[in-house]
Amino acid sequence: MTDTTHSPARSKPPTLAEDLLLLLFQPESGTIAGETTLYYVLGAAVLAEMALGEHVEATTERNGTVTVVARERNRPSNELFHSAWEYVSERPRAVQATLAAIGPTLRRPVLERLIARGDVREEKRKALGLFTITALIDGGTKRRADLMKDVRAVLVEDAAPTPRVAALAALLWGSGALPQFHPEIPWNSAVIARAEELGRGNFGAAAAGEAVTRTMTAIVINSVIVATTAPRPQ
């Protein structure tokens, strides 16, 4: 196992993509919920956080197409965002095209950051006595539990969210994996309505000033839902 004790990732605040992947990690099974479409969701988390940091914004072209553009001379310092920012800085990009371009390479570096922080561990195991597999194990930091508490407060208890927690809850909804968190986050009509509201960028009065983040979150969530064709309750 790679020694990540002195990894620079440990000294930086967790990104939204890290928080999202940690929540999607299922400690009981060692799997990640929504694995098959994970790259869309992680790409959306990167775009949402770059909007939060005012590195990118959404714009509407003359033909009505909504695109992502980089804010001039505001390249993010976090290296996880560099390729995404450079991609949209070349010219305005359609959101779905951006997600498809930046998402596929994110899983491993984001997971490595979680491992460096000790939130998740990797362990080599034998499968069927023949094959060596890598299992994901809860690192015991309790950070996942804290994130779940924050998201649950927003979705279940109708707490006023910070823009970051609102975006995180909306991304969980957009991933289509929210039903897997039942009963910790009940899968009922009230939670569904609240999640849909956040997915539309309605963060509430506490985040009223975060217009760029709310707009970008709504755009990327809609794009994720379209791209993943996540089933929705009738």
LUMTOR-766360 format. One record per residue: residue in three letters; x, y, z of N, C-alpha, C in turn. Coordinates in steps of 0.001 Angstrom, whole numbers, padded with zeros to 6 digits, always signed. Layout:
BEGIN
ALAXYZXYZXYZ/...
//
This chain:
BEGIN
MET+000853-001196+000000+000000+000000+000000+000885+001242+000000/THR+000466+002250-000788+001248+003476-000897+001168+004280+000385/ASP+002310+004792+000832+002334+005626+002027+001852+007026+001666/THR+000718+007434+002219+000151+008748+001923+000213+009673+003128/THR+001027+009301+004113+001085+010085+005347+001457+011525+005083/HIS+002386+011737+004139+002874+013087+003887+002309+013653+002586/SER+001231+013103+002118+000627+013588+000880+000149+015019+001047/PRO+000391+015884+000019-000077+017265+000102-001590+017374+000169/ALA-002304+016333-000272-003768+016367-000239-004290+016500+001184/ARG-003525+016005+002152-003970+016043+003545-004014+017463+004094/SER-003218+018356+003529-003137+019719+004053-004139+020666+003409/LYS-004885+020178+002412-005846+021025+001712-007262+020673+002143/PRO-008164+021649+002151-009561+021341+002465-010122+020362+001444/PRO-010998+019470+001861-011586+018513+000914-012380+019241-000168/THR-012301+018742-001374-013105+019290-002458-014514+018708-002389/LEU-015418+019339-003120-016784+018843-003189-016815+017441-003801/ALA-015966+017192-004769-015897+015864-005384-015456+014809-004366/GLU-014510+015165-003485-014093+014232-002434-015246+013932-001488/ASP-015939+014980-001060-017069+014777-000154-018140+013907-000799/LEU-018398+014147-002075-019418+013374-002781-019014+011906-002891/LEU-017766+011655-003274-017312+010266-003409-017324+009566-002057/LEU-016965+010285-000996-016973+009688+000342-018393+009321+000751/LEU-019365+010160+000434-020757+009839+000745-021246+008660-000085/LEU-020853+008599-001347-021284+007502-002210-020621+006179-001828/PHE-019491+006246-001140-018838+005035-000647-019731+004346+000383/GLN-019953+003055+000184-020806+002263+001069-019919+001374+001955/PRO-019690+001761+003214-018747+001026+004064-019105-000443+004257/GLU-020391-000752+004301-020800-002134+004563-020373-003082+003445/SER-020466-002612+002213-020136-003474+001072-018782-003151+000454/GLY-018216-002002+000797-016947-001613+000205-017079-001144-001235/THR-018299-000820-001646-018546-000384-003018-018868+001112-003046/ILE-018951+001643-004252-019328+003043-004445-020653+003067-005191/ALA-021643+003686-004610-022960+003752-005224-022896+004532-006532/GLY-023647+004064-007517-023690+004756-008800-022401+004677-009576/GLU-021665+003598-009419-020337+003468-010023-020354+003631-011546/THR-021387+003100-012203-021377+003090-013665-021482+004483-014282/THR-022063+005412-013567-022193+006778-014097-021472+007784-013203/LEU-020522+007279-012435-019848+008112-011448-019109+009281-012079/TYR-018572+009074-013275-017761+010135-013864-018585+011382-014172/TYR-019862+011208-014530-020711+012377-014743-020891+013159-013441/VAL-021111+012423-012362-021401+013066-011079-020167+013763-010523/LEU-019005+013124-010622-017778+013763-010161-017443+014989-011017/GLY-017680+014892-012315-017476+016045-013181-018390+017194-012790/ALA-019627+016860-012441-020572+017884-012004-020117+018526-010707/ALA-019557+017734-009791-019053+018279-008525-017906+019246-008774/VAL-017039+018927-009718-015930+019813-010046-016449+021123-010630/LEU-017406+021053-011546-017961+022276-012127-018669+023120-011073/ALA-019443+022453-010204-020169+023186-009162-019195+023901-008232/GLU-018092+023233-007876-017145+023881-006965-016364+024992-007654/MET-016084+024815-008932-015412+025904-009644-016339+027113-009760/ALA-017639+026861-009853-018595+027974-009833-018601+028638-008464/LEU-018538+027825-007408-018503+028358-006050-017278+029247-005844/GLY-016165+028861-006468-014935+029648-006367-014816+030734-007421/GLU-015888+030896-008212-015942+031920-009255-014857+031728-010313/HIS-014524+030470-010594-013566+030163-011651-014267+029967-012989/VAL-015529+029548-012952-016320+029361-014162-017720+029911-013919/GLU-018433+030108-015014-019826+030522-014917-020582+029990-016126/ALA-021890+029982-016018-022730+029552-017127-023137+030750-017963/THR-023235+030545-019252-023692+031601-020142-024616+030996-021185/THR-025497+031790-021710-026441+031313-022712-026063+031878-024077/GLU-025867+030977-025028-025507+031399-026378-026740+031951-027107/ARG-026515+032538-028262-027604+033133-029034-028654+032100-029438/ASN-028203+030867-029643-029149+029823-030035-029855+029188-028838/GLY-029596+029715-027640-030254+029201-026444-029486+028122-025713/THR-028372+027653-026277-027564+026619-025633-026849+027190-024406/VAL-026920+026461-023306-026225+026884-022091-024830+026267-022087/THR-023845+027111-021911-022464+026638-021934-021729+027065-020672/VAL-020574+026450-020464-019689+026798-019351-018512+027580-019899/VAL-018198+028681-019251-017043+029485-019661-016146+029711-018456/ALA-014855+029807-018716-013900+030095-017642-013835+031591-017405/ARG-013734+031963-016146-013552+033369-015827-012090+033732-016070/GLU-011890+034760-016854-010550+035132-017286-009626+035416-016100/ARG-008421+034866-016200-007357+035070-015209-007760+034593-013801/ASN-008617+033588-013740-008990+033056-012424-008841+031541-012417/ARG-007665+031099-012815-007363+029674-012821-007315+029163-011390/PRO-008023+028069-011073-008024+027556-009698-006648+027047-009295/SER-006333+027186-008016-005032+026727-007531-005007+025218-007303/ASN-006174+024636-007040-006242+023198-006771-006031+022419-008066/GLU-005017+021560-008080-004656+020854-009306-005750+019911-009801/LEU-006669+019509-008927-007753+018637-009350-008637+019322-010396/PHE-008665+020650-010371-009534+021402-011268-008836+021882-012538/HIS-007535+021690-012623-006790+022304-013716-007247+021857-015092/SER-007375+020558-015312-007739+020078-016646-009134+020541-017033/ALA-010051+020576-016060-011409+021040-016352-011404+022515-016717/TRP-010661+023316-015957-010617+024749-016222-009971+025030-017569/GLU-008902+024312-017876-008233+024509-019159-009130+024109-020329/TYR-009931+023065-020113-010840+022612-021172-011869+023685-021509/VAL-012471+024290-020485-013503+025303-020753-012899+026666-021055/SER-011616+026867-020730-010992+028164-021007-010665+028322-022494/GLU-010595+027215-023213-010305+027296-024646-011428+027992-025396/ARG-012664+027659-025021-013859+028278-025604-015059+027820-024789/PRO-016196+028487-024904-017394+028028-024184-017732+026587-024577/ARG-018068+025778-023568-018347+024361-023800-019741+024012-023289/ALA-020439+023167-024033-021721+022666-023568-021496+021851-022298/VAL-022449+021910-021382-022267+021274-020079-022072+019772-020208/GLN-022941+019101-020944-022805+017643-021055-021495+017249-021697/ALA-021054+018001-022703-019762+017715-023333-018631+017893-022331/THR-018765+018903-021467-017744+019137-020450-017694+017999-019451/LEU-018864+017546-018999-018909+016432-018047-018279+015181-018650/ALA-018598+014920-019909-018053+013734-020575-016550+013831-020773/ALA-016044+015057-020923-014613+015246-021164-013794+015184-019879/ILE-014306+015782-018808-013499+015893-017585-013770+014778-016588/GLY-014920+014144-016684-015317+013176-015665-014545+011871-015613/PRO-014248+011239-016769-013660+009899-016738-012319+009774-016018/THR-011571+010861-015888-010254+010770-015254-010275+011154-013775/LEU-011449+011422-013215-011505+011960-011855-011541+010905-010754/ARG-012082+009728-011020-012322+008768-009941-011054+008462-009152/ARG-009989+008102-009846-008779+007669-009140-008139+008801-008342/PRO-007907+009992-008905-007289+011045-008090-008150+011476-006914/VAL-009461+011456-007089-010339+011806-005968-010263+010730-004893/LEU-010286+009466-005303-010176+008369-004345-008830+008421-003617/GLU-007765+008736-004325-006442+008824-003697-006405+009913-002628/ARG-007152+010976-002833-007223+012020-001820-007938+011519-000570/LEU-008985+010756-000752-009687+010180+000406-008788+009205+001157/ILE-008004+008454+000411-007073+007514+001035-005991+008288+001790/ALA-005494+009361+001192-004453+010177+001834-004955+010783+003134/ARG-006225+011137+003183-006806+011711+004400-007146+010654+005441/GLY-007122+009387+005035-007468+008321+005962-008949+008030+006025/ASP-009746+008670+005153-011188+008441+005165-011541+007067+004616/VAL-010731+006595+003670-010928+005285+003043-009573+004598+002991/ARG-009584+003282+003154-008363+002497+003021-008526+001477+001902/GLU-007415+001129+001276-007402+000058+000286-006697-001149+000880/GLU-007263-002308+000620-006682-003543+001157-006697-004616+000075/LYS-005561-005286-000106-005469-006368-001083-006042-007644-000478/ARG-006901-008311-001253-007511-009552-000793-007495-010588-001912/LYS-007618-011846-001509-007713-012935-002465-009181-013252-002735/ALA-009545-013338-003993-010901-013711-004381-010874-015107-004969/LEU-011702-015973-004418-011781-017367-004857-010439-018082-004723/GLY-009576-017546-003883-008276-018151-003656-007318-018019-004815/LEU-007731-017286-005852-006911-017201-007060-006521-015778-007428/PHE-007482-014889-007361-007274-013535-007863-007083-012545-006713/THR-006204-011597-006944-005999-010528-005978-006882-009348-006350/ILE-007692-008913-005417-008550-007755-005653-008216-006669-004633/THR-008602-005452-004954-008409-004332-004044-009754-003964-003446/ALA-009852-004088-002130-011106-003764-001441-011003-002393-000792/LEU-012122-001673-000796-012190-000376-000129-012796-000562+001253/ILE-012172+000055+002254-012576-000111+003646-012715+001256+004298/ASP-013668+001380+005178-013856+002618+005922-012605+002916+006746/GLY-012118+004156+006643-010900+004528+007353-011113+004893+008806/GLY-012376+005044+009236-012666+005309+010639-012460+006747+011072/THR-012442+007701+010116-012222+009101+010500-013504+009802+010965/LYS-014639+009206+010693-015960+009768+011031-016340+010972+010167/ARG-015516+011292+009173-015860+012428+008324-017080+012124+007471/ARG-017206+010879+007031-018390+010501+006258-019649+010668+007097/ALA-019583+010271+008351-020743+010401+009236-021121+011874+009417/ASP-020134+012748+009514-020412+014176+009663-021064+014745+008405/LEU-020572+014321+007234-021171+014776+005983-022607+014289+005869/MET-022824+013032+006242-024173+012473+006176-025114+013221+007109/LYS-024617+013600+008264-025425+014360+009218-025845+015696+008626/ASP-024909+016375+007943-025210+017665+007333-026243+017533+006219/VAL-026067+016531+005370-026991+016322+004260-028361+015906+004770/ARG-028370+015043+005774-029646+014604+006345-030403+015784+006952/ALA-029696+016677+007618-030341+017839+008223-031044+018682+007173/VAL-030418+018806+006006-030999+019608+004932-032181+018892+004284/LEU-032036+017602+004011-033060+016866+003273-034216+016393+004152/VAL-033931+016045+005389-034953+015463+006257-035513+016479+007239/GLU-034631+017287+007806-035048+018227+008851-035290+019633+008317/ASP-035122+019805+007002-035375+021085+006335-034503+022208+006895/ALA-033274+021867+007290-032341+022877+007791-031886+023765+006641/ALA-031564+025016+006956-031051+025939+005946-029635+025509+005556/PRO-029388+025237+004291-028082+024722+003894-027076+025816+003574/THR-025814+025514+003735-024782+026330+003121-024793+025990+001630/PRO-024263+026871+000781-024222+026537-000652-023516+025214-000916/ARG-022483+024907-000157-021730+023665-000366-022555+022429-000028/VAL-023226+022447+001117-024039+021294+001508-025243+021162+000581/ALA-025807+022289+000162-026921+022246-000783-026486+021600-002095/ALA-025314+021979-002585-024804+021391-003819-024530+019904-003633/LEU-023999+019527-002482-023707+018121-002201-024987+017293-002192/ALA-026021+017786-001524-027304+017076-001491-027907+016988-002884/ALA-027811+018077-003648-028348+018069-005005-027602+017081-005897/LEU-026288+016986-005724-025500+016039-006505-025852+014597-006160/LEU-026115+014330-004888-026567+012983-004505-027877+012650-005205/TRP-028767+013622-005245-030035+013415-005941-029798+013167-007429/GLY-028970+014009-008036-028699+013863-009455-028040+012541-009809/SER-027284+011978-008886-026598+010709-009150-027556+009533-009267/GLY-028777+009699-008742-029727+008593-008735-029499+007598-007614/ALA-028524+007884-006744-028163+006932-005687-028842+007222-004355/LEU-029613+008288-004276-030192+008681-002990-031045+007588-002339/PRO-031801+006778-003101-032579+005710-002455-031729+004718-001667/GLN-030456+004598-002019-029585+003645-001328-029219+004088+000085/PHE-029544+005321+000440-029231+005818+001772-030390+005642+002748/HIS-031471+005048+002279-032591+004721+003167-032161+003574+004094/PRO-032481+003587+005385-033383+004512+006068-032694+005727+006699/GLU-031359+005823+006596-030678+006963+007218-031210+008289+006664/ILE-031379+008319+005352-032096+009417+004702-033324+008789+004073/PRO-034489+008929+004701-035690+008227+004233-036001+008557+002775/TRP-036399+007548+002047-036790+007748+000648-038298+007951+000620/ASN-038721+009182+000873-040145+009485+000903-040425+010757+000104/SER-041689+011104-000014-042078+012220-000879-041496+013546-000416/ALA-041388+013748+000903-040859+015007+001422-039382+015162+001069/VAL-038603+014110+001226-037180+014149+000891-037001+014330-000610/ILE-037802+013636-001389-037717+013761-002845-037994+015195-003273/ALA-039037+015794-002710-039385+017173-003064-038269+018141-002679/ARG-037692+017933-001508-036609+018797-001038-035378+018645-001935/ALA-035039+017410-002299-033888+017160-003158-034095+017773-004538/GLU-035294+017650-005072-035593+018239-006379-035464+019758-006328/GLU-035902+020348-005242-035804+021795-005065-034348+022247-005080/LEU-033500+021527-004362-032075+021852-004354-031470+021639-005736/GLY-031927+020592-006409-031430+020319-007749-031771+021402-008755/ARG-032822+022161-008472-033191+023286-009337-032458+024560-008942/GLY-031612+024471-007922-030845+025637-007499-031541+026485-006466/ASN-032637+025968-005892-033354+026713-004857-032756+026371-003492/PHE-031708+027091-003122-030977+026781-001898-031599+027440-000672/GLY-032486+028391-000872-033092+029073+000267-032412+030392+000568/ALA-032976+031123+001527-032508+032471+001851-031064+032502+002329/ALA-030626+031426+003015-029270+031420+003574-028209+031482+002495/ALA-028551+031036+001288-027585+031019+000187-028049+031899-000961/ALA-028897+032863-000663-029496+033667-001722-028464+034424-002544/GLY-027343+034774-001931-026336+035544-002645-025442+034730-003553/GLU-025538+033427-003481-024659+032561-004261-025303+032233-005604/ALA-025614+033262-006377-026353+033061-007621-025590+032203-008619/VAL-024283+032434-008739-023488+031671-009700-023501+030195-009354/THR-023307+029897-008077-023292+028506-007643-024650+027848-007840/ARG-025705+028567-007491-027046+027997-007624-027370+027719-009089/THR-027028+028660-009946-027297+028479-011377-026506+027318-011935/MET-025210+027269-011634-024375+026197-012155-024808+024842-011613/THR-025145+024800-010331-025592+023536-009745-026832+023032-010450/ALA-027798+023913-010676-029021+023501-011362-028721+022979-012762/ILE-027814+023637-013454-027474+023225-014817-026795+021864-014833/VAL-025800+021688-013947-025068+020417-013975-025930+019271-013468/ILE-026813+019529-012484-027682+018469-011998-028627+018020-013100/ASN-029208+018977-013818-030095+018614-014920-029336+017826-015978/SER-028105+018222-016254-027310+017520-017254-026958+016110-016803/VAL-026661+015954-015513-026358+014628-014990-027580+013724-015107/ILE-028752+014249-014747-029973+013451-014814-030256+013017-016244/VAL-030102+013937-017187-030312+013605-018591-029301+012574-019058/ALA-028033+012777-018674-026963+011897-019150-027059+010496-018570/THR-027417+010412-017303-027459+009101-016651-028819+008449-016749/THR-029822+009208-017211-031208+008718-017272-031591+008037-015977/ALA-031251+008685-014859-031565+008126-013554-033078+008023-013381/PRO-033597+006868-012954-035038+006728-012771-035543+007633-011673/ARG-036694+008176-011867-037309+009034-010881-038685+008496-010507/PRO-039108+008641-009255-040414+008161-008838-041538+008893-009550/GLN-042619+008196-009805-043786+008791-010454-044600+009577-009461/
//
